[in-house]
C-alpha cells in the first residue's frame, strides 16, 4: 500500500497545482469531486501539501476535513500493514 501512496500523493499535488493554474487563467477546471476522490484514495498528504503550496482550496473547510481525515487513515493503514 505504501508504494501506491507516494505516486498518488504526487499526482494529487500536481493536480491541485494544475487546477490552480487553470483557475487563474479562467481555463478548464478539475471537478472538486475528482480532487477529493484523489485524496481519499491515497493522495491526502499530497493534497494537503498542494493546498498549502499553491494556496488552493484553502477556504473550503470540507477539503481540509476530508484530506486530514484521509491522511490519518492512510498513515494508520501504512503503519499497521508494515508490522
mmCIF file of the N, C-alpha and C atoms, coordinates in Angstrom:
data_MODEL
# 
_entry.id   MODEL 
# 
loop_
_atom_site.group_PDB 
_atom_site.id 
_atom_site.type_symbol 
_atom_site.label_atom_id 
_atom_site.label_alt_id 
_atom_site.label_comp_id 
_atom_site.label_asym_id 
_atom_site.label_entity_id 
_atom_site.label_seq_id 
_atom_site.pdbx_PDB_ins_code 
_atom_site.Cartn_x 
_atom_site.Cartn_y 
_atom_site.Cartn_z 
_atom_site.occupancy 
_atom_site.B_iso_or_equiv 
_atom_site.pdbx_formal_charge 
_atom_site.auth_seq_id 
_atom_site.auth_comp_id 
_atom_site.auth_asym_id 
_atom_site.auth_atom_id 
_atom_site.pdbx_PDB_model_num 
ATOM 1   N N  . UNK A 1 1  ? 0.822   -1.199 0.000   1.00 0.00 ? 1  UNK A N  1 
ATOM 2   C CA . UNK A 1 1  ? 0.000   0.000  0.000   1.00 0.00 ? 1  UNK A CA 1 
ATOM 3   C C  . UNK A 1 1  ? 0.865   1.262  0.000   1.00 0.00 ? 1  UNK A C  1 
ATOM 4   N N  . UNK A 1 2  ? 1.961   1.234  0.781   1.00 0.00 ? 2  UNK A N  1 
ATOM 5   C CA . UNK A 1 2  ? 2.787   2.440  0.853   1.00 0.00 ? 2  UNK A CA 1 
ATOM 6   C C  . UNK A 1 2  ? 3.435   2.767  -0.488  1.00 0.00 ? 2  UNK A C  1 
ATOM 7   N N  . UNK A 1 3  ? 3.582   1.782  -1.348  1.00 0.00 ? 3  UNK A N  1 
ATOM 8   C CA . UNK A 1 3  ? 4.129   2.029  -2.684  1.00 0.00 ? 3  UNK A CA 1 
ATOM 9   C C  . UNK A 1 3  ? 3.170   2.826  -3.555  1.00 0.00 ? 3  UNK A C  1 
ATOM 10  N N  . UNK A 1 4  ? 1.909   2.748  -3.241  1.00 0.00 ? 4  UNK A N  1 
ATOM 11  C CA . UNK A 1 4  ? 0.896   3.489  -4.008  1.00 0.00 ? 4  UNK A CA 1 
ATOM 12  C C  . UNK A 1 4  ? 0.668   4.900  -3.482  1.00 0.00 ? 4  UNK A C  1 
ATOM 13  N N  . UNK A 1 5  ? 0.853   5.104  -2.181  1.00 0.00 ? 5  UNK A N  1 
ATOM 14  C CA . UNK A 1 5  ? 0.549   6.405  -1.599  1.00 0.00 ? 5  UNK A CA 1 
ATOM 15  C C  . UNK A 1 5  ? 1.442   7.517  -2.138  1.00 0.00 ? 5  UNK A C  1 
ATOM 16  N N  . UNK A 1 6  ? 2.702   7.237  -2.333  1.00 0.00 ? 6  UNK A N  1 
ATOM 17  C CA . UNK A 1 6  ? 3.617   8.279  -2.816  1.00 0.00 ? 6  UNK A CA 1 
ATOM 18  C C  . UNK A 1 6  ? 3.245   8.738  -4.224  1.00 0.00 ? 6  UNK A C  1 
ATOM 19  N N  . UNK A 1 7  ? 3.078   7.836  -5.197  1.00 0.00 ? 7  UNK A N  1 
ATOM 20  C CA . UNK A 1 7  ? 2.702   8.316  -6.536  1.00 0.00 ? 7  UNK A CA 1 
ATOM 21  C C  . UNK A 1 7  ? 1.324   8.992  -6.579  1.00 0.00 ? 7  UNK A C  1 
ATOM 22  N N  . UNK A 1 8  ? 0.364   8.451  -5.841  1.00 0.00 ? 8  UNK A N  1 
ATOM 23  C CA . UNK A 1 8  ? -0.972  9.059  -5.846  1.00 0.00 ? 8  UNK A CA 1 
ATOM 24  C C  . UNK A 1 8  ? -0.924  10.428 -5.174  1.00 0.00 ? 8  UNK A C  1 
ATOM 25  N N  . UNK A 1 9  ? -0.146  10.559 -4.101  1.00 0.00 ? 9  UNK A N  1 
ATOM 26  C CA . UNK A 1 9  ? 0.014   11.866 -3.449  1.00 0.00 ? 9  UNK A CA 1 
ATOM 27  C C  . UNK A 1 9  ? 0.669   12.866 -4.394  1.00 0.00 ? 9  UNK A C  1 
ATOM 28  N N  . UNK A 1 10 ? 1.651   12.413 -5.130  1.00 0.00 ? 10 UNK A N  1 
ATOM 29  C CA . UNK A 1 10 ? 2.325   13.297 -6.078  1.00 0.00 ? 10 UNK A CA 1 
ATOM 30  C C  . UNK A 1 10 ? 1.362   13.735 -7.180  1.00 0.00 ? 10 UNK A C  1 
ATOM 31  N N  . UNK A 1 11 ? 0.568   12.809 -7.669  1.00 0.00 ? 11 UNK A N  1 
ATOM 32  C CA . UNK A 1 11 ? -0.424  13.131 -8.704  1.00 0.00 ? 11 UNK A CA 1 
ATOM 33  C C  . UNK A 1 11 ? -1.452  14.121 -8.150  1.00 0.00 ? 11 UNK A C  1 
ATOM 34  N N  . UNK A 1 12 ? -1.890  13.903 -6.926  1.00 0.00 ? 12 UNK A N  1 
ATOM 35  C CA . UNK A 1 12 ? -2.856  14.817 -6.308  1.00 0.00 ? 12 UNK A CA 1 
ATOM 36  C C  . UNK A 1 12 ? -2.251  16.208 -6.154  1.00 0.00 ? 12 UNK A C  1 
ATOM 37  N N  . UNK A 1 13 ? -0.996  16.269 -5.716  1.00 0.00 ? 13 UNK A N  1 
ATOM 38  C CA . UNK A 1 13 ? -0.287  17.539 -5.586  1.00 0.00 ? 13 UNK A CA 1 
ATOM 39  C C  . UNK A 1 13 ? -0.234  18.276 -6.921  1.00 0.00 ? 13 UNK A C  1 
ATOM 40  N N  . UNK A 1 14 ? 0.182   17.562 -7.966  1.00 0.00 ? 14 UNK A N  1 
ATOM 41  C CA . UNK A 1 14 ? 0.274   18.173 -9.295  1.00 0.00 ? 14 UNK A CA 1 
ATOM 42  C C  . UNK A 1 14 ? -1.097  18.594 -9.819  1.00 0.00 ? 14 UNK A C  1 
ATOM 43  N N  . UNK A 1 15 ? -2.108  17.804 -9.539  1.00 0.00 ? 15 UNK A N  1 
ATOM 44  C CA . UNK A 1 15 ? -3.459  18.105 -9.994  1.00 0.00 ? 15 UNK A CA 1 
ATOM 45  C C  . UNK A 1 15 ? -3.987  19.385 -9.345  1.00 0.00 ? 15 UNK A C  1 
ATOM 46  N N  . UNK A 1 16 ? -3.691  19.561 -8.056  1.00 0.00 ? 16 UNK A N  1 
ATOM 47  C CA . UNK A 1 16 ? -4.088  20.803 -7.396  1.00 0.00 ? 16 UNK A CA 1 
ATOM 48  C C  . UNK A 1 16 ? -3.361  21.998 -8.010  1.00 0.00 ? 16 UNK A C  1 
ATOM 49  N N  . UNK A 1 17 ? -2.087  21.826 -8.319  1.00 0.00 ? 17 UNK A N  1 
ATOM 50  C CA . UNK A 1 17 ? -1.334  22.905 -8.962  1.00 0.00 ? 17 UNK A CA 1 
ATOM 51  C C  . UNK A 1 17 ? -1.885  23.245 -10.328 1.00 0.00 ? 17 UNK A C  1 
ATOM 52  N N  . UNK A 1 18 ? -2.220  22.220 -11.100 1.00 0.00 ? 18 UNK A N  1 
ATOM 53  C CA . UNK A 1 18 ? -2.800  22.435 -12.423 1.00 0.00 ? 18 UNK A CA 1 
ATOM 54  C C  . UNK A 1 18 ? -4.143  23.154 -12.318 1.00 0.00 ? 18 UNK A C  1 
ATOM 55  N N  . UNK A 1 19 ? -4.963  22.715 -11.356 1.00 0.00 ? 19 UNK A N  1 
ATOM 56  C CA . UNK A 1 19 ? -6.272  23.340 -11.193 1.00 0.00 ? 19 UNK A CA 1 
ATOM 57  C C  . UNK A 1 19 ? -6.125  24.800 -10.784 1.00 0.00 ? 19 UNK A C  1 
ATOM 58  N N  . UNK A 1 20 ? -5.137  25.110 -9.965  1.00 0.00 ? 20 UNK A N  1 
ATOM 59  C CA . UNK A 1 20 ? -4.896  26.496 -9.580  1.00 0.00 ? 20 UNK A CA 1 
ATOM 60  C C  . UNK A 1 20 ? -4.499  27.331 -10.800 1.00 0.00 ? 20 UNK A C  1 
ATOM 61  N N  . UNK A 1 21 ? -3.628  26.785 -11.645 1.00 0.00 ? 21 UNK A N  1 
ATOM 62  C CA . UNK A 1 21 ? -3.247  27.493 -12.867 1.00 0.00 ? 21 UNK A CA 1 
ATOM 63  C C  . UNK A 1 21 ? -4.452  27.743 -13.760 1.00 0.00 ? 21 UNK A C  1 
ATOM 64  N N  . UNK A 1 22 ? -5.288  26.740 -13.896 1.00 0.00 ? 22 UNK A N  1 
ATOM 65  C CA . UNK A 1 22 ? -6.497  26.869 -14.703 1.00 0.00 ? 22 UNK A CA 1 
ATOM 66  C C  . UNK A 1 22 ? -7.455  27.901 -14.097 1.00 0.00 ? 22 UNK A C  1 
ATOM 67  N N  . UNK A 1 23 ? -7.521  27.946 -12.786 1.00 0.00 ? 23 UNK A N  1 
ATOM 68  C CA . UNK A 1 23 ? -8.390  28.919 -12.125 1.00 0.00 ? 23 UNK A CA 1 
ATOM 69  C C  . UNK A 1 23 ? -7.917  30.341 -12.418 1.00 0.00 ? 23 UNK A C  1 
ATOM 70  N N  . UNK A 1 24 ? -6.625  30.542 -12.365 1.00 0.00 ? 24 UNK A N  1 
ATOM 71  C CA . UNK A 1 24 ? -6.075  31.878 -12.651 1.00 0.00 ? 24 UNK A CA 1 
ATOM 72  C C  . UNK A 1 24 ? -6.276  32.269 -14.111 1.00 0.00 ? 24 UNK A C  1 
ATOM 73  N N  . UNK A 1 25 ? -6.181  31.292 -15.018 1.00 0.00 ? 25 UNK A N  1 
ATOM 74  C CA . UNK A 1 25 ? -6.283  31.566 -16.452 1.00 0.00 ? 25 UNK A CA 1 
ATOM 75  C C  . UNK A 1 25 ? -7.716  31.482 -16.955 1.00 0.00 ? 25 UNK A C  1 
ATOM 76  N N  . UNK A 1 26 ? -8.664  31.234 -16.046 1.00 0.00 ? 26 UNK A N  1 
ATOM 77  C CA . UNK A 1 26 ? -10.060 31.059 -16.411 1.00 0.00 ? 26 UNK A CA 1 
ATOM 78  C C  . UNK A 1 26 ? -10.213 29.922 -17.430 1.00 0.00 ? 26 UNK A C  1 
ATOM 79  N N  . UNK A 1 27 ? -9.440  28.868 -17.216 1.00 0.00 ? 27 UNK A N  1 
ATOM 80  C CA . UNK A 1 27 ? -9.461  27.719 -18.119 1.00 0.00 ? 27 UNK A CA 1 
ATOM 81  C C  . UNK A 1 27 ? -10.350 26.610 -17.605 1.00 0.00 ? 27 UNK A C  1 
ATOM 82  N N  . UNK A 1 28 ? -10.184 25.454 -18.200 1.00 0.00 ? 28 UNK A N  1 
ATOM 83  C CA . UNK A 1 28 ? -10.994 24.291 -17.842 1.00 0.00 ? 28 UNK A CA 1 
ATOM 84  C C  . UNK A 1 28 ? -10.490 23.709 -16.527 1.00 0.00 ? 28 UNK A C  1 
ATOM 85  N N  . UNK A 1 29 ? -11.387 23.613 -15.558 1.00 0.00 ? 29 UNK A N  1 
ATOM 86  C CA . UNK A 1 29 ? -11.033 23.218 -14.207 1.00 0.00 ? 29 UNK A CA 1 
ATOM 87  C C  . UNK A 1 29 ? -11.232 21.731 -13.976 1.00 0.00 ? 29 UNK A C  1 
ATOM 88  N N  . UNK A 1 30 ? -10.606 21.238 -12.935 1.00 0.00 ? 30 UNK A N  1 
ATOM 89  C CA . UNK A 1 30 ? -10.792 19.859 -12.486 1.00 0.00 ? 30 UNK A CA 1 
ATOM 90  C C  . UNK A 1 30 ? -11.939 19.869 -11.477 1.00 0.00 ? 30 UNK A C  1 
ATOM 91  N N  . UNK A 1 31 ? -12.914 19.005 -11.636 1.00 0.00 ? 31 UNK A N  1 
ATOM 92  C CA . UNK A 1 31 ? -14.040 18.999 -10.691 1.00 0.00 ? 31 UNK A CA 1 
ATOM 93  C C  . UNK A 1 31 ? -13.571 18.740 -9.252  1.00 0.00 ? 31 UNK A C  1 
ATOM 94  N N  . UNK A 1 32 ? -14.207 19.401 -8.307  1.00 0.00 ? 32 UNK A N  1 
ATOM 95  C CA . UNK A 1 32 ? -13.855 19.216 -6.902  1.00 0.00 ? 32 UNK A CA 1 
ATOM 96  C C  . UNK A 1 32 ? -13.995 17.763 -6.480  1.00 0.00 ? 32 UNK A C  1 
ATOM 97  N N  . UNK A 1 33 ? -14.981 17.078 -7.035  1.00 0.00 ? 33 UNK A N  1 
ATOM 98  C CA . UNK A 1 33 ? -15.184 15.675 -6.712  1.00 0.00 ? 33 UNK A CA 1 
ATOM 99  C C  . UNK A 1 33 ? -13.939 14.855 -7.044  1.00 0.00 ? 33 UNK A C  1 
ATOM 100 N N  . UNK A 1 34 ? -13.308 15.143 -8.174  1.00 0.00 ? 34 UNK A N  1 
ATOM 101 C CA . UNK A 1 34 ? -12.092 14.430 -8.572  1.00 0.00 ? 34 UNK A CA 1 
ATOM 102 C C  . UNK A 1 34 ? -10.963 14.733 -7.601  1.00 0.00 ? 34 UNK A C  1 
ATOM 103 N N  . UNK A 1 35 ? -10.798 15.998 -7.244  1.00 0.00 ? 35 UNK A N  1 
ATOM 104 C CA . UNK A 1 35 ? -9.739  16.378 -6.305  1.00 0.00 ? 35 UNK A CA 1 
ATOM 105 C C  . UNK A 1 35 ? -9.936  15.688 -4.954  1.00 0.00 ? 35 UNK A C  1 
ATOM 106 N N  . UNK A 1 36 ? -11.162 15.635 -4.493  1.00 0.00 ? 36 UNK A N  1 
ATOM 107 C CA . UNK A 1 36 ? -11.441 14.985 -3.211  1.00 0.00 ? 36 UNK A CA 1 
ATOM 108 C C  . UNK A 1 36 ? -11.248 13.475 -3.285  1.00 0.00 ? 36 UNK A C  1 
ATOM 109 N N  . UNK A 1 37 ? -11.689 12.862 -4.369  1.00 0.00 ? 37 UNK A N  1 
ATOM 110 C CA . UNK A 1 37 ? -11.520 11.411 -4.510  1.00 0.00 ? 37 UNK A CA 1 
ATOM 111 C C  . UNK A 1 37 ? -10.060 11.010 -4.611  1.00 0.00 ? 37 UNK A C  1 
ATOM 112 N N  . UNK A 1 38 ? -9.245  11.827 -5.269  1.00 0.00 ? 38 UNK A N  1 
ATOM 113 C CA . UNK A 1 38 ? -7.812  11.550 -5.305  1.00 0.00 ? 38 UNK A CA 1 
ATOM 114 C C  . UNK A 1 38 ? -7.240  11.531 -3.890  1.00 0.00 ? 38 UNK A C  1 
ATOM 115 N N  . UNK A 1 39 ? -7.689  12.453 -3.066  1.00 0.00 ? 39 UNK A N  1 
ATOM 116 C CA . UNK A 1 39 ? -7.225  12.491 -1.684  1.00 0.00 ? 39 UNK A CA 1 
ATOM 117 C C  . UNK A 1 39 ? -7.678  11.285 -0.894  1.00 0.00 ? 39 UNK A C  1 
ATOM 118 N N  . UNK A 1 40 ? -8.924  10.908 -1.053  1.00 0.00 ? 40 UNK A N  1 
ATOM 119 C CA . UNK A 1 40 ? -9.476  9.771  -0.314  1.00 0.00 ? 40 UNK A CA 1 
ATOM 120 C C  . UNK A 1 40 ? -8.797  8.462  -0.722  1.00 0.00 ? 40 UNK A C  1 
ATOM 121 N N  . UNK A 1 41 ? -8.488  8.327  -1.995  1.00 0.00 ? 41 UNK A N  1 
ATOM 122 C CA . UNK A 1 41 ? -7.910  7.077  -2.480  1.00 0.00 ? 41 UNK A CA 1 
ATOM 123 C C  . UNK A 1 41 ? -6.385  7.096  -2.530  1.00 0.00 ? 41 UNK A C  1 
ATOM 124 N N  . UNK A 1 42 ? -5.777  7.778  -1.554  1.00 0.00 ? 42 UNK A N  1 
ATOM 125 C CA . UNK A 1 42 ? -4.336  7.660  -1.400  1.00 0.00 ? 42 UNK A CA 1 
ATOM 126 C C  . UNK A 1 42 ? -3.544  8.938  -1.523  1.00 0.00 ? 42 UNK A C  1 
ATOM 127 N N  . UNK A 1 43 ? -4.155  10.022 -1.942  1.00 0.00 ? 43 UNK A N  1 
ATOM 128 C CA . UNK A 1 43 ? -3.391  11.236 -2.176  1.00 0.00 ? 43 UNK A CA 1 
ATOM 129 C C  . UNK A 1 43 ? -3.613  12.338 -1.165  1.00 0.00 ? 43 UNK A C  1 
ATOM 130 N N  . UNK A 1 44 ? -4.032  11.989 0.047   1.00 0.00 ? 44 UNK A N  1 
ATOM 131 C CA . UNK A 1 44 ? -4.376  13.007 1.041   1.00 0.00 ? 44 UNK A CA 1 
ATOM 132 C C  . UNK A 1 44 ? -3.180  13.867 1.438   1.00 0.00 ? 44 UNK A C  1 
ATOM 133 N N  . UNK A 1 45 ? -2.040  13.263 1.628   1.00 0.00 ? 45 UNK A N  1 
ATOM 134 C CA . UNK A 1 45 ? -0.863  14.039 2.037   1.00 0.00 ? 45 UNK A CA 1 
ATOM 135 C C  . UNK A 1 45 ? -0.449  14.986 0.914   1.00 0.00 ? 45 UNK A C  1 
ATOM 136 N N  . UNK A 1 46 ? -0.436  14.502 -0.301  1.00 0.00 ? 46 UNK A N  1 
ATOM 137 C CA . UNK A 1 46 ? -0.141  15.374 -1.441  1.00 0.00 ? 46 UNK A CA 1 
ATOM 138 C C  . UNK A 1 46 ? -1.175  16.478 -1.593  1.00 0.00 ? 46 UNK A C  1 
ATOM 139 N N  . UNK A 1 47 ? -2.417  16.163 -1.266  1.00 0.00 ? 47 UNK A N  1 
ATOM 140 C CA . UNK A 1 47 ? -3.476  17.164 -1.322  1.00 0.00 ? 47 UNK A CA 1 
ATOM 141 C C  . UNK A 1 47 ? -3.274  18.262 -0.292  1.00 0.00 ? 47 UNK A C  1 
ATOM 142 N N  . UNK A 1 48 ? -2.928  17.865 0.927   1.00 0.00 ? 48 UNK A N  1 
ATOM 143 C CA . UNK A 1 48 ? -2.681  18.855 1.974   1.00 0.00 ? 48 UNK A CA 1 
ATOM 144 C C  . UNK A 1 48 ? -1.480  19.735 1.636   1.00 0.00 ? 48 UNK A C  1 
ATOM 145 N N  . UNK A 1 49 ? -0.421  19.117 1.146   1.00 0.00 ? 49 UNK A N  1 
ATOM 146 C CA . UNK A 1 49 ? 0.763   19.894 0.764   1.00 0.00 ? 49 UNK A CA 1 
ATOM 147 C C  . UNK A 1 49 ? 0.430   20.817 -0.405  1.00 0.00 ? 49 UNK A C  1 
ATOM 148 N N  . UNK A 1 50 ? -0.313  20.304 -1.369  1.00 0.00 ? 50 UNK A N  1 
ATOM 149 C CA . UNK A 1 50 ? -0.709  21.112 -2.521  1.00 0.00 ? 50 UNK A CA 1 
ATOM 150 C C  . UNK A 1 50 ? -1.575  22.299 -2.134  1.00 0.00 ? 50 UNK A C  1 
ATOM 151 N N  . UNK A 1 51 ? -2.459  22.089 -1.177  1.00 0.00 ? 51 UNK A N  1 
ATOM 152 C CA . UNK A 1 51 ? -3.296  23.191 -0.716  1.00 0.00 ? 51 UNK A CA 1 
ATOM 153 C C  . UNK A 1 51 ? -2.434  24.311 -0.139  1.00 0.00 ? 51 UNK A C  1 
ATOM 154 N N  . UNK A 1 52 ? -1.433  23.942 0.627   1.00 0.00 ? 52 UNK A N  1 
ATOM 155 C CA . UNK A 1 52 ? -0.562  24.950 1.246   1.00 0.00 ? 52 UNK A CA 1 
ATOM 156 C C  . UNK A 1 52 ? 0.353   25.603 0.215   1.00 0.00 ? 52 UNK A C  1 
ATOM 157 N N  . UNK A 1 53 ? 1.000   24.797 -0.629  1.00 0.00 ? 53 UNK A N  1 
ATOM 158 C CA . UNK A 1 53 ? 1.972   25.328 -1.591  1.00 0.00 ? 53 UNK A CA 1 
ATOM 159 C C  . UNK A 1 53 ? 1.301   26.231 -2.614  1.00 0.00 ? 53 UNK A C  1 
ATOM 160 N N  . UNK A 1 54 ? 0.191   25.772 -3.162  1.00 0.00 ? 54 UNK A N  1 
ATOM 161 C CA . UNK A 1 54 ? -0.479  26.522 -4.223  1.00 0.00 ? 54 UNK A CA 1 
ATOM 162 C C  . UNK A 1 54 ? -1.547  27.489 -3.697  1.00 0.00 ? 54 UNK A C  1 
ATOM 163 N N  . UNK A 1 55 ? -1.782  27.469 -2.394  1.00 0.00 ? 55 UNK A N  1 
ATOM 164 C CA . UNK A 1 55 ? -2.840  28.273 -1.780  1.00 0.00 ? 55 UNK A CA 1 
ATOM 165 C C  . UNK A 1 55 ? -4.150  28.085 -2.531  1.00 0.00 ? 55 UNK A C  1 
ATOM 166 N N  . UNK A 1 56 ? -4.500  26.824 -2.647  1.00 0.00 ? 56 UNK A N  1 
ATOM 167 C CA . UNK A 1 56 ? -5.672  26.459 -3.447  1.00 0.00 ? 56 UNK A CA 1 
ATOM 168 C C  . UNK A 1 56 ? -6.634  25.635 -2.608  1.00 0.00 ? 56 UNK A C  1 
ATOM 169 N N  . UNK A 1 57 ? -7.889  25.987 -2.661  1.00 0.00 ? 57 UNK A N  1 
ATOM 170 C CA . UNK A 1 57 ? -8.982  25.325 -1.939  1.00 0.00 ? 57 UNK A CA 1 
ATOM 171 C C  . UNK A 1 57 ? -8.837  25.467 -0.431  1.00 0.00 ? 57 UNK A C  1 
ATOM 172 N N  . UNK A 1 58 ? -8.060  26.440 0.032   1.00 0.00 ? 58 UNK A N  1 
ATOM 173 C CA . UNK A 1 58 ? -7.823  26.590 1.461   1.00 0.00 ? 58 UNK A CA 1 
ATOM 174 C C  . UNK A 1 58 ? -9.018  27.159 2.211   1.00 0.00 ? 58 UNK A C  1 
ATOM 175 N N  . UNK A 1 59 ? -9.917  27.811 1.518   1.00 0.00 ? 59 UNK A N  1 
ATOM 176 C CA . UNK A 1 59 ? -11.107 28.368 2.177   1.00 0.00 ? 59 UNK A CA 1 
ATOM 177 C C  . UNK A 1 59 ? -12.241 27.359 2.275   1.00 0.00 ? 59 UNK A C  1 
ATOM 178 N N  . UNK A 1 60 ? -12.092 26.232 1.629   1.00 0.00 ? 60 UNK A N  1 
ATOM 179 C CA . UNK A 1 60 ? -13.117 25.191 1.661   1.00 0.00 ? 60 UNK A CA 1 
ATOM 180 C C  . UNK A 1 60 ? -12.825 24.248 2.825   1.00 0.00 ? 60 UNK A C  1 
ATOM 181 N N  . UNK A 1 61 ? -13.613 24.369 3.886   1.00 0.00 ? 61 UNK A N  1 
ATOM 182 C CA . UNK A 1 61 ? -13.360 23.552 5.078   1.00 0.00 ? 61 UNK A CA 1 
ATOM 183 C C  . UNK A 1 61 ? -13.482 22.060 4.785   1.00 0.00 ? 61 UNK A C  1 
ATOM 184 N N  . UNK A 1 62 ? -14.353 21.694 3.861   1.00 0.00 ? 62 UNK A N  1 
ATOM 185 C CA . UNK A 1 62 ? -14.521 20.279 3.576   1.00 0.00 ? 62 UNK A CA 1 
ATOM 186 C C  . UNK A 1 62 ? -13.267 19.677 2.937   1.00 0.00 ? 62 UNK A C  1 
ATOM 187 N N  . UNK A 1 63 ? -12.464 20.460 2.227   1.00 0.00 ? 63 UNK A N  1 
ATOM 188 C CA . UNK A 1 63 ? -11.197 19.944 1.713   1.00 0.00 ? 63 UNK A CA 1 
ATOM 189 C C  . UNK A 1 63 ? -10.253 19.654 2.873   1.00 0.00 ? 63 UNK A C  1 
ATOM 190 N N  . UNK A 1 64 ? -10.152 20.585 3.827   1.00 0.00 ? 64 UNK A N  1 
ATOM 191 C CA . UNK A 1 64 ? -9.297  20.368 4.990   1.00 0.00 ? 64 UNK A CA 1 
ATOM 192 C C  . UNK A 1 64 ? -9.742  19.133 5.761   1.00 0.00 ? 64 UNK A C  1 
ATOM 193 N N  . UNK A 1 65 ? -11.026 19.009 5.986   1.00 0.00 ? 65 UNK A N  1 
ATOM 194 C CA . UNK A 1 65 ? -11.549 17.893 6.778   1.00 0.00 ? 65 UNK A CA 1 
ATOM 195 C C  . UNK A 1 65 ? -11.311 16.570 6.068   1.00 0.00 ? 65 UNK A C  1 
ATOM 196 N N  . UNK A 1 66 ? -11.691 16.489 4.818   1.00 0.00 ? 66 UNK A N  1 
ATOM 197 C CA . UNK A 1 66 ? -11.570 15.222 4.088   1.00 0.00 ? 66 UNK A CA 1 
ATOM 198 C C  . UNK A 1 66 ? -10.116 14.836 3.896   1.00 0.00 ? 66 UNK A C  1 
ATOM 199 N N  . UNK A 1 67 ? -9.269  15.787 3.495   1.00 0.00 ? 67 UNK A N  1 
ATOM 200 C CA . UNK A 1 67 ? -7.852  15.468 3.312   1.00 0.00 ? 67 UNK A CA 1 
ATOM 201 C C  . UNK A 1 67 ? -7.189  15.082 4.635   1.00 0.00 ? 67 UNK A C  1 
ATOM 202 N N  . UNK A 1 68 ? -7.512  15.779 5.719   1.00 0.00 ? 68 UNK A N  1 
ATOM 203 C CA . UNK A 1 68 ? -6.886  15.467 7.008   1.00 0.00 ? 68 UNK A CA 1 
ATOM 204 C C  . UNK A 1 68 ? -7.320  14.102 7.513   1.00 0.00 ? 68 UNK A C  1 
ATOM 205 N N  . UNK A 1 69 ? -8.615  13.833 7.490   1.00 0.00 ? 69 UNK A N  1 
ATOM 206 C CA . UNK A 1 69 ? -9.100  12.515 7.933   1.00 0.00 ? 69 UNK A CA 1 
ATOM 207 C C  . UNK A 1 69 ? -8.537  11.400 7.060   1.00 0.00 ? 69 UNK A C  1 
ATOM 208 N N  . UNK A 1 70 ? -8.488  11.638 5.769   1.00 0.00 ? 70 UNK A N  1 
ATOM 209 C CA . UNK A 1 70 ? -7.943  10.625 4.856   1.00 0.00 ? 70 UNK A CA 1 
ATOM 210 C C  . UNK A 1 70 ? -6.459  10.394 5.116   1.00 0.00 ? 70 UNK A C  1 
ATOM 211 N N  . UNK A 1 71 ? -5.727  11.459 5.392   1.00 0.00 ? 71 UNK A N  1 
ATOM 212 C CA . UNK A 1 71 ? -4.289  11.320 5.674   1.00 0.00 ? 71 UNK A CA 1 
ATOM 213 C C  . UNK A 1 71 ? -4.069  10.493 6.937   1.00 0.00 ? 71 UNK A C  1 
ATOM 214 N N  . UNK A 1 72 ? -4.871  10.740 7.962   1.00 0.00 ? 72 UNK A N  1 
ATOM 215 C CA . UNK A 1 72 ? -4.750  9.967  9.209   1.00 0.00 ? 72 UNK A CA 1 
ATOM 216 C C  . UNK A 1 72 ? -5.024  8.490  8.941   1.00 0.00 ? 72 UNK A C  1 
ATOM 217 N N  . UNK A 1 73 ? -6.090  8.208  8.222   1.00 0.00 ? 73 UNK A N  1 
ATOM 218 C CA . UNK A 1 73 ? -6.440  6.817  7.908   1.00 0.00 ? 73 UNK A CA 1 
ATOM 219 C C  . UNK A 1 73 ? -5.338  6.161  7.069   1.00 0.00 ? 73 UNK A C  1 
ATOM 220 N N  . UNK A 1 74 ? -4.824  6.877  6.069   1.00 0.00 ? 74 UNK A N  1 
ATOM 221 C CA . UNK A 1 74 ? -3.786  6.325  5.211   1.00 0.00 ? 74 UNK A CA 1 
ATOM 222 C C  . UNK A 1 74 ? -2.494  6.064  5.985   1.00 0.00 ? 74 UNK A C  1 
ATOM 223 N N  . UNK A 1 75 ? -2.113  6.980  6.852   1.00 0.00 ? 75 UNK A N  1 
ATOM 224 C CA . UNK A 1 75 ? -0.901  6.775  7.656   1.00 0.00 ? 75 UNK A CA 1 
ATOM 225 C C  . UNK A 1 75 ? -1.077  5.630  8.649   1.00 0.00 ? 75 UNK A C  1 
ATOM 226 N N  . UNK A 1 76 ? -2.254  5.529  9.245   1.00 0.00 ? 76 UNK A N  1 
ATOM 227 C CA . UNK A 1 76 ? -2.531  4.398  10.135  1.00 0.00 ? 76 UNK A CA 1 
ATOM 228 C C  . UNK A 1 76 ? -2.481  3.075  9.377   1.00 0.00 ? 76 UNK A C  1 
ATOM 229 N N  . UNK A 1 77 ? -3.053  3.039  8.207   1.00 0.00 ? 77 UNK A N  1 
ATOM 230 C CA . UNK A 1 77 ? -3.050  1.814  7.402   1.00 0.00 ? 77 UNK A CA 1 
ATOM 231 C C  . UNK A 1 77 ? -1.628  1.399  7.052   1.00 0.00 ? 77 UNK A C  1 
ATOM 232 N N  . UNK A 1 78 ? -0.807  2.358  6.642   1.00 0.00 ? 78 UNK A N  1 
ATOM 233 C CA . UNK A 1 78 ? 0.586   2.050  6.297   1.00 0.00 ? 78 UNK A CA 1 
ATOM 234 C C  . UNK A 1 78 ? 1.326   1.547  7.530   1.00 0.00 ? 78 UNK A C  1 
ATOM 235 N N  . UNK A 1 79 ? 1.111   2.193  8.663   1.00 0.00 ? 79 UNK A N  1 
ATOM 236 C CA . UNK A 1 79 ? 1.783   1.789  9.905   1.00 0.00 ? 79 UNK A CA 1 
ATOM 237 C C  . UNK A 1 79 ? 1.359   0.395  10.334  1.00 0.00 ? 79 UNK A C  1 
ATOM 238 N N  . UNK A 1 80 ? 0.070   0.127  10.300  1.00 0.00 ? 80 UNK A N  1 
ATOM 239 C CA . UNK A 1 80 ? -0.421  -1.188 10.727  1.00 0.00 ? 80 UNK A CA 1 
ATOM 240 C C  . UNK A 1 80 ? -0.025  -2.296 9.755   1.00 0.00 ? 80 UNK A C  1 
ATOM 241 N N  . UNK A 1 81 ? -0.013  -1.999 8.470   1.00 0.00 ? 81 UNK A N  1 
ATOM 242 C CA . UNK A 1 81 ? 0.363   -3.026 7.489   1.00 0.00 ? 81 UNK A CA 1 
ATOM 243 C C  . UNK A 1 81 ? 1.849   -3.288 7.458   1.00 0.00 ? 81 UNK A C  1 
ATOM 244 N N  . UNK A 1 82 ? 2.637   -2.358 7.965   1.00 0.00 ? 82 UNK A N  1 
ATOM 245 C CA . UNK A 1 82 ? 4.096   -2.528 7.966   1.00 0.00 ? 82 UNK A CA 1 
ATOM 246 C C  . UNK A 1 82 ? 4.548   -3.491 9.061   1.00 0.00 ? 82 UNK A C  1 
ATOM 247 N N  . UNK A 1 83 ? 3.689   -3.834 9.978   1.00 0.00 ? 83 UNK A N  1 
ATOM 248 C CA . UNK A 1 83 ? 4.059   -4.747 11.085  1.00 0.00 ? 83 UNK A CA 1 
ATOM 249 C C  . UNK A 1 83 ? 4.182   -6.160 10.648  1.00 0.00 ? 83 UNK A C  1 
# 
